[in-house]
Amino acid sequence: MAINTDVILSRVDGEGPAAQERRGSFPLASLGVRMTDLSILIVTWNSERWIDRCLRSIPAACEGLEYEVVVHDNSDNNIGFAAGTNRAFAQSHGRYALLLNPDCELAPRALTQLFDFLESHPHIAAAVPLLVDEKGEAQREFQLRRLPTLGTLAAEVLLLDKVFPRNPATARYRYRDLDLTEPRKIEQPAAAALLIRRDVFEDVGPFDEQFAPAWFEDVDYCRRLAERHKEVWVVPSAVVRHFGGASLEHMPFGRFVEVWYGNMGRYARKWLGRGEAQALRWIIIGGMMMRWCAAAVGIKPRGVGRSVAMRAYANVLKKAFGRWDSSPSSS
């Protein structure tokens, strides 16, 4: 199907033809607009090979719900996931908003289960399904984490989590001891599929668009939720298949590395304090030196050329020595 910017596809109870219309941005309460149960917000960026499967899975996932789908396409001008989500939310009418990556396929009744869970637990601000891979294996290492600290970020930058994967700090950070036979409170789920109350989103505010084009904007938002004592839970009975790669397949390795570590540093400057942020900057410098040396002798990410990897790490070194963008962060 063709993807148009800020198009809303509406269906009631998962039946009937889709209706498409453009809507302006306006405050719903002040205009007395009738709200639907659920708005599904999808930000795409050259996502043609993913979006059809994602959209086809929605009706069965929303059994019994009145919903709309808002697709914001970043293909012409990639303003980033955070900005795209904010634009899509401004176009929506749902009491709940689902942030959904285009490389996800929803299981039947997955969103109905999340919706019912939040309806029956009014003190909980947001809920996520359990992400699984193409084989049906849980992606808990990717999806479920505690909020990062200097120690956990350092362990990843210096590859300590790879060299000593069973160390207790990494195990705690990644919730490896969490029983997923029933819903559990978590600090920082990946936002590949996240259902949040509209009033909570409006209270906490939009995503920080400085985390562009992607990565760490969801970590930042979860930190903001925690600062306001808003709870996020995972509901393992609701399942979403997450294929992964939609953000990476059109981005060169060097650009990804630059954005990833740049946004990591931005998060540290915003939340960890000046001293710890400076410490992380030097840790990143050390980590990039290690990676550059490894790449020089052929130890590099699979599918990435040696010279490409060396240039990418050298670029991050240059950025880190230059302290990246030291402009104030918004909240």
Secondary structure, DSSP 8 states (H G I E B T S, - for coil): ----TTEEEEEETTEEEEEEE------HHHHT---EEEEEEEEESS-HHHHHHHHHTHHHHTTT-EEEEEEEE-SSS---HHHHHHHHHHT--EEEEEEE-TTEEE-TTHHHHHHHHHHH-TTEEEEEEEEE-TTS-B-HHHHEE----HHHHHHHHTTHHHHSTT-HHHHHHTTTT---SS-EEESEE-TTEEEEEHHHHHHH-S--TTS-SSSSHHHHHHHHHHHTT-EEEEEEEEEEEE---TTTTTS-HHHHHHHHHHHHHHHHHHHT-HHHHHHHHHHHHHHHHHHHHHHHTT---TT--HHHHHHHHHHHHHHHHTTS--S----
